[in-house]
Amino acid sequence: MKKIIIPIGALLIAHSAHAQLTQGENYVYSKSYLDYNTSGQPTKTSETVQYMDGFGRPKQVVNVKASPLGKDVVTHIEYDQFGR
């Protein structure tokens, strides 16, 4: 009985878990620690989300809270009909 319950439970858990923030987009999320205080805790971080198209090329880069006012900086990347 245990041999049946474990694989079924793993399938149910895998079905309910979502790995991405948005359902329809592929992206890469990166977080870099820039500075640490004396106790070893990070004080400054840099967060970036890079969205990809169907061919794995970047189509948009979002730098989270990167402006002096704490707003996101978005860079859109556009390709021509030849993929350049």
MIGUPA-605523 format. One record per atom (N, C-alpha, C): x, z, y; residue in three letters. Coordinates in steps of 0.02 Angstrom, whole numbers. Layout:
// MIGUPA-605523
+--------+--------+--------+------+
!      x !      z !      y ! nuti !
+--------+--------+--------+------+
!      X !      Z !      Y !  ALA !
...
+--------+--------+--------+------+
END
This chain:
// MIGUPA-605523
+--------+--------+--------+------+
!      x !      z !      y ! nuti !
+--------+--------+--------+------+
!     41 !      0 !    -60 !  MET !
!      0 !      0 !      0 !  MET !
!     43 !      0 !     63 !  MET !
!     99 !     37 !     62 !  LYS !
!    144 !     39 !    120 !  LYS !
!    175 !    -29 !    132 !  LYS !
!    186 !    -68 !     79 !  LYS !
!    216 !   -134 !     86 !  LYS !
!    170 !   -182 !    124 !  LYS !
!    106 !   -170 !    123 !  ILE !
!     58 !   -213 !    158 !  ILE !
!     47 !   -189 !    229 !  ILE !
!     44 !   -124 !    239 !  ILE !
!     28 !    -96 !    305 !  ILE !
!     83 !   -109 !    355 !  ILE !
!    146 !   -104 !    336 !  ILE !
!    201 !   -113 !    383 !  ILE !
!    203 !   -184 !    412 !  ILE !
!    200 !   -238 !    371 !  PRO !
!    201 !   -304 !    402 !  PRO !
!    140 !   -319 !    445 !  PRO !
!     82 !   -295 !    425 !  ILE !
!     21 !   -306 !    464 !  ILE !
!     26 !   -269 !    530 !  ILE !
!     51 !   -208 !    529 !  GLY !
!     60 !   -169 !    591 !  GLY !
!    110 !   -202 !    637 !  GLY !
!    164 !   -230 !    609 !  ALA !
!    214 !   -264 !    650 !  ALA !
!    184 !   -326 !    683 !  ALA !
!    142 !   -362 !    647 !  LEU !
!    110 !   -421 !    677 !  LEU !
!     62 !   -402 !    733 !  LEU !
!     25 !   -348 !    725 !  LEU !
!    -21 !   -327 !    777 !  LEU !
!     17 !   -303 !    839 !  LEU !
!     71 !   -269 !    830 !  ILE !
!    111 !   -245 !    887 !  ILE !
!    144 !   -304 !    922 !  ILE !
!    170 !   -352 !    884 !  ALA !
!    202 !   -410 !    914 !  ALA !
!    151 !   -453 !    953 !  ALA !
!     90 !   -456 !    929 !  HIS !
!     39 !   -494 !    963 !  HIS !
!     19 !   -462 !   1030 !  HIS !
!     18 !   -397 !   1033 !  SER !
!     -4 !   -363 !   1094 !  SER !
!     52 !   -356 !   1146 !  SER !
!    115 !   -362 !   1126 !  ALA !
!    171 !   -355 !   1172 !  ALA !
!    183 !   -421 !   1209 !  ALA !
!    192 !   -416 !   1275 !  HIS !
!    206 !   -475 !   1316 !  HIS !
!    275 !   -465 !   1347 !  HIS !
!    319 !   -515 !   1340 !  ALA !
!    387 !   -509 !   1364 !  ALA !
!    396 !   -534 !   1435 !  ALA !
!    349 !   -572 !   1461 !  GLN !
!    359 !   -601 !   1527 !  GLN !
!    308 !   -575 !   1577 !  GLN !
!    328 !   -576 !   1640 !  LEU !
!    284 !   -552 !   1693 !  LEU !
!    225 !   -599 !   1704 !  LEU !
!    237 !   -664 !   1702 !  THR !
!    184 !   -713 !   1710 !  THR !
!    175 !   -749 !   1643 !  THR !
!    113 !   -765 !   1626 !  GLN !
!     99 !   -794 !   1560 !  GLN !
!    118 !   -867 !   1556 !  GLN !
!    113 !   -906 !   1610 !  GLY !
!    123 !   -977 !   1606 !  GLY !
!    191 !  -1002 !   1628 !  GLY !
!    236 !   -959 !   1649 !  GLU !
!    300 !   -980 !   1676 !  GLU !
!    358 !   -951 !   1635 !  GLU !
!    411 !   -991 !   1628 !  ASN !
!    473 !   -967 !   1598 !  ASN !
!    518 !   -944 !   1654 !  ASN !
!    551 !   -887 !   1646 !  TYR !
!    594 !   -862 !   1699 !  TYR !
!    650 !   -820 !   1670 !  TYR !
!    700 !   -808 !   1713 !  VAL !
!    756 !   -764 !   1697 !  VAL !
!    758 !   -711 !   1751 !  VAL !
!    755 !   -647 !   1732 !  TYR !
!    757 !   -592 !   1779 !  TYR !
!    825 !   -559 !   1773 !  TYR !
!    860 !   -551 !   1829 !  SER !
!    925 !   -518 !   1826 !  SER !
!    928 !   -463 !   1880 !  SER !
!    961 !   -409 !   1863 !  LYS !
!    969 !   -353 !   1909 !  LYS !
!   1042 !   -333 !   1909 !  LYS !
!   1072 !   -332 !   1968 !  SER !
!   1142 !   -314 !   1975 !  SER !
!   1147 !   -250 !   2016 !  SER !
!   1189 !   -205 !   1994 !  TYR !
!   1201 !   -143 !   2030 !  TYR !
!   1261 !   -152 !   2076 !  TYR !
!   1251 !   -144 !   2141 !  LEU !
!   1303 !   -159 !   2190 !  LEU !
!   1343 !    -98 !   2211 !  LEU !
!   1311 !    -39 !   2214 !  ASP !
!   1344 !     21 !   2239 !  ASP !
!   1318 !     82 !   2203 !  ASP !
!   1361 !    132 !   2193 !  TYR !
!   1342 !    194 !   2160 !  TYR !
!   1358 !    252 !   2206 !  TYR !
!   1320 !    307 !   2200 !  ASN !
!   1336 !    367 !   2239 !  ASN !
!   1384 !    410 !   2198 !  ASN !
!   1400 !    469 !   2223 !  THR !
!   1451 !    512 !   2190 !  THR !
!   1429 !    537 !   2122 !  THR !
!   1363 !    543 !   2110 !  SER !
!   1340 !    567 !   2045 !  SER !
!   1332 !    511 !   1994 !  SER !
!   1348 !    448 !   2013 !  GLY !
!   1344 !    393 !   1966 !  GLY !
!   1278 !    357 !   1965 !  GLY !
!   1232 !    375 !   2010 !  GLN !
!   1167 !    341 !   2013 !  GLN !
!   1173 !    279 !   2058 !  GLN !
!   1142 !    223 !   2040 !  PRO !
!   1146 !    164 !   2082 !  PRO !
!   1107 !    173 !   2148 !  PRO !
!   1138 !    153 !   2203 !  THR !
!   1104 !    158 !   2268 !  THR !
!   1083 !     90 !   2294 !  THR !
!   1120 !     37 !   2278 !  LYS !
!   1103 !    -30 !   2299 !  LYS !
!   1098 !    -75 !   2238 !  LYS !
!   1044 !   -114 !   2236 !  THR !
!   1035 !   -162 !   2181 !  THR !
!   1015 !   -229 !   2210 !  THR !
!   1028 !   -281 !   2170 !  SER !
!   1009 !   -349 !   2187 !  SER !
!    967 !   -376 !   2130 !  SER !
!    905 !   -395 !   2144 !  GLU !
!    860 !   -421 !   2091 !  GLU !
!    845 !   -494 !   2106 !  GLU !
!    849 !   -535 !   2053 !  THR !
!    836 !   -607 !   2059 !  THR !
!    791 !   -629 !   2002 !  THR !
!    741 !   -671 !   2018 !  VAL !
!    698 !   -702 !   1968 !  VAL !
!    706 !   -777 !   1976 !  VAL !
!    727 !   -811 !   1922 !  GLN !
!    738 !   -883 !   1923 !  GLN !
!    686 !   -915 !   1877 !  GLN !
!    641 !   -955 !   1905 !  TYR !
!    589 !   -988 !   1867 !  TYR !
!    614 !  -1056 !   1843 !  TYR !
!    597 !  -1075 !   1781 !  MET !
!    621 !  -1137 !   1751 !  MET !
!    563 !  -1184 !   1738 !  MET !
!    578 !  -1250 !   1738 !  ASP !
!    528 !  -1299 !   1720 !  ASP !
!    530 !  -1310 !   1644 !  ASP !
!    495 !  -1360 !   1619 !  GLY !
!    491 !  -1373 !   1548 !  GLY !
!    556 !  -1397 !   1517 !  GLY !
!    603 !  -1421 !   1558 !  PHE !
!    667 !  -1445 !   1533 !  PHE !
!    723 !  -1393 !   1538 !  PHE !
!    707 !  -1334 !   1562 !  GLY !
!    757 !  -1281 !   1569 !  GLY !
!    795 !  -1284 !   1634 !  GLY !
!    773 !  -1325 !   1680 !  ARG !
!    806 !  -1329 !   1746 !  ARG !
!    773 !  -1279 !   1793 !  ARG !
!    813 !  -1249 !   1837 !  PRO !
!    783 !  -1203 !   1885 !  PRO !
!    738 !  -1240 !   1934 !  PRO !
!    679 !  -1213 !   1948 !  LYS !
!    635 !  -1243 !   1998 !  LYS !
!    622 !  -1198 !   2057 !  LYS !
!    633 !  -1132 !   2049 !  GLN !
!    624 !  -1086 !   2104 !  GLN !
!    666 !  -1023 !   2091 !  GLN !
!    698 !   -998 !   2144 !  VAL !
!    737 !   -937 !   2139 !  VAL !
!    709 !   -888 !   2189 !  VAL !
!    692 !   -828 !   2166 !  VAL !
!    664 !   -775 !   2209 !  VAL !
!    714 !   -717 !   2211 !  VAL !
!    740 !   -702 !   2270 !  ASN !
!    782 !   -643 !   2279 !  ASN !
!    737 !   -588 !   2305 !  ASN !
!    727 !   -537 !   2265 !  VAL !
!    679 !   -484 !   2279 !  VAL !
!    707 !   -437 !   2333 !  VAL !
!    668 !   -428 !   2386 !  LYS !
!    684 !   -383 !   2442 !  LYS !
!    754 !   -397 !   2471 !  LYS !
!    770 !   -461 !   2481 !  ALA !
!    837 !   -480 !   2504 !  ALA !
!    842 !   -489 !   2579 !  ALA !
!    787 !   -493 !   2615 !  SER !
!    791 !   -503 !   2687 !  SER !
!    802 !   -436 !   2722 !  SER !
!    824 !   -437 !   2785 !  PRO !
!    834 !   -373 !   2821 !  PRO !
!    771 !   -331 !   2827 !  PRO !
!    712 !   -363 !   2826 !  LEU !
!    650 !   -326 !   2831 !  LEU !
!    623 !   -304 !   2763 !  LEU !
!    660 !   -319 !   2709 !  GLY !
!    639 !   -298 !   2643 !  GLY !
!    590 !   -346 !   2609 !  GLY !
!    587 !   -408 !   2632 !  LYS !
!    542 !   -457 !   2602 !  LYS !
!    581 !   -502 !   2554 !  LYS !
!    544 !   -537 !   2510 !  ASP !
!    575 !   -581 !   2461 !  ASP !
!    599 !   -645 !   2495 !  ASP !
!    655 !   -672 !   2470 !  VAL !
!    681 !   -736 !   2493 !  VAL !
!    672 !   -785 !   2436 !  VAL !
!    633 !   -839 !   2449 !  VAL !
!    616 !   -888 !   2398 !  VAL !
!    651 !   -954 !   2413 !  VAL !
!    686 !   -982 !   2363 !  THR !
!    718 !  -1046 !   2369 !  THR !
!    686 !  -1094 !   2319 !  THR !
!    657 !  -1148 !   2344 !  HIS !
!    624 !  -1197 !   2301 !  HIS !
!    673 !  -1253 !   2287 !  HIS !
!    678 !  -1274 !   2223 !  ILE !
!    723 !  -1328 !   2203 !  ILE !
!    680 !  -1387 !   2179 !  ILE !
!    690 !  -1445 !   2211 !  GLU !
!    649 !  -1503 !   2194 !  GLU !
!    693 !  -1558 !   2165 !  GLU !
!    667 !  -1594 !   2115 !  TYR !
!    703 !  -1648 !   2082 !  TYR !
!    667 !  -1713 !   2096 !  TYR !
!    705 !  -1768 !   2097 !  ASP !
!    674 !  -1834 !   2105 !  ASP !
!    651 !  -1859 !   2037 !  ASP !
!    627 !  -1922 !   2034 !  GLN !
!    600 !  -1949 !   1972 !  GLN !
!    653 !  -1959 !   1918 !  GLN !
!    717 !  -1959 !   1937 !  PHE !
!    771 !  -1966 !   1888 !  PHE !
!    801 !  -1898 !   1867 !  PHE !
!    774 !  -1844 !   1893 !  GLY !
!    797 !  -1778 !   1875 !  GLY !
!    858 !  -1756 !   1912 !  GLY !
!    871 !  -1786 !   1970 !  ARG !
!    930 !  -1767 !   2010 !  ARG !
!    910 !  -1718 !   2064 !  ARG !
+--------+--------+--------+------+
END
